[in-house]
């Protein structure tokens, strides 16, 4: 019957962990997600547990029935949990004045924040902490069932915490959200308390009946039992100094255990990604191992006669098994790479595989750590009647150590030593503790076999540590949690040989930041996830920083220059540098990770050195929290966070955040938000759009370049204006114009062409989508799955881009379109060209047709050029090739004529390669032109573009009839629209050879090849 107590305690651990997760997430909405804020939450929570364990231990001998009090405590926790949302609703009104007044004094501000968090959490956590010593004393009073019971009790509680961790992270919060999950577990705790109160008498009677059946007629609640032999109660033999030293070392083991958890979590979010599921997997694996260790040792704890010896051995085993991490951690990306290239049928199988990879490192040391608590309790528990107090004391020492470990690992040890050396330091502390315990044991009881065992364990642990290899930082941060990289970017050979140069690598407070150089390009990473580069990302980084200012400038009634602006996320500094090209007054950049700022120094060749600009104000804080509580308002706010699948970052994509940002805008203010299309399911993109639309009455989405999967959402309180003149006020600012030209914007009207969806299109696309809120966390829990099935979104948006239908149609929002006389032929031509170089030829046709200019000639030179491009874009390639190689004496003429179909083109390629092996960049001269033609007609558009690039400086080739036509159509298919436009414009004036020859033209479909 007493086994019901273990079931009760399993549910107790279950609900406690879920409440910890729920309350932490709720409090983070008030205090933010900086490392200090999270540490404050964790420290306050654990401090309450430690306080509760001490008070519960002292109370255990003073109550008539500990089990009854335990039931009351569980019900009280449930009642308090019901009040938590109400208490948190009051906190913002108290926190805002503290934020405004004391934020400049970091330590005082942190102390006040800790006091506020502690005030909220101290009651329930104290109640939670008191339950273990109370139930331990109840079991100890029933001596017949006491042996091993503490270990089983601790194991059941930890197993419950493990279930709570897993279900909260994978099932409850994704399915029900914060408030509903909190209410569910309010009911669970109330039901648990009621069940304990209703059944404690029955359990008492059942224990007594079991004793009678076993022939034990004495009272099972012996208050003054007969003294036990010294070898049966090991704590009785411990002198005071040894007892104190044991508790101190147990506290140190708590420091080390929590430090391991922090360090392993950082290592695994680098290798598995920073999603909420990665954190859940690591914690679940640790808790399973701890619970299993407690249960296993509980089965034999009554046979342990020398617990100090066992504790020493366990510390040595923790050190030895933790050293395995040095052999495994940087191999995990390779394991992920191999698995990603295999068939994947569900996200569950990937998470199960990742869980196995986590267990490789954390399981054994956590198992041995789990064995330590029952062993220490056996060592210090001298008298049965004081079990509750002694269990509470031991638990308090260990919890206090955990508090120190959670803070010191993240804020002192890892930033000071780095992750690898920090893990090494923890291993050495384990070995040192083992040595001290061994010396203490041998001092009291000299025993040759035990001394030999201790020496062997310590020797093995030290040997493993000494020969352990360093962790390969480049391989560790390879980012193979992105299935796209494994399948689309790296071949097995390139993955094995990939060795980027590490320019910068620092383990910061919230992330491990690195800067890598590959092939001349520099990339910035956070926890293995690329965040910025000086290459392909430049368009996005610059336009995110400038487009909100440019869009605002179209409103003639607004004064431009001297704006006050805020930006969330510093990254490489390119975006901040781009914003500072605007003549603004002040730019506050909020960055949560200091190492990002340090790493930005490696991008000074492209970021305009924003840190040196006196208008730039850097604020190290949580971006959402800062905008929530700062009294300032802004003309422009820019948000360029990381991807929304990352835990914490998703809070920057909720309707509550967007609404708060809108409230921080001055009249006429504009907000710019980066969001991705890649590795994101269309349903999650719909959620982002719907959430943004719910907060801002006027919105549009722009691409950062033609066919880009990086978007910039622009939101405002008032309609954005798109005049015929374009954003001419912005274009007249020399520094702004130079910055836009840096990303290929040759005319300001080209920004019109980059519209991805207008407001009506966004509303239609997002219709019916559920909003992403602080409560439901839809993006945080759903977006990580999209990394695994990345191709769904990729195919969907490729279809959108290349369907042939018109998208990103700006016409309904153009001022005076189409009848206003300001829409001259020249301006219509520029608008049409803007659409064409953005990859939207269908929209160009529609623009000209609506204005009646599709066949107009000689009205404007720019319109004539656009019409020439549209005509050249439809010309057949093969007749032009035959005309270019019309001379029968030309040795290449026969090859050019044969390359009229796919099979012929391939035969021509074989013939060319048989004569001369092709250099990587391609052949020179007319042979290169034939080569480009054959590559294009065979479908190798990437190779054709590379060959045409090589010929671009050869005036004899570029002046031929074939080259500009071939280059225009190849470049267009390769999404190099500006170069394609220029090439097709050069083809103007050549004869239309579409019907000059009966030979078929090979059609090349847009998007048939990707860059």
Order of alpha helices (4+ residues) and beta strands (2+ residues): alpha-alpha-alpha-alpha-alpha-alpha-alpha-alpha-alpha-alpha-alpha-alpha-alpha-alpha-alpha-alpha-alpha-beta-beta-beta-beta-alpha-beta-alpha-beta-alpha-beta-alpha-beta-alpha-beta-alpha-beta-beta-alpha-alpha-alpha-beta-alpha-alpha-alpha-alpha-alpha-alpha-alpha-alpha-alpha-alpha-alpha-alpha-alpha-alpha
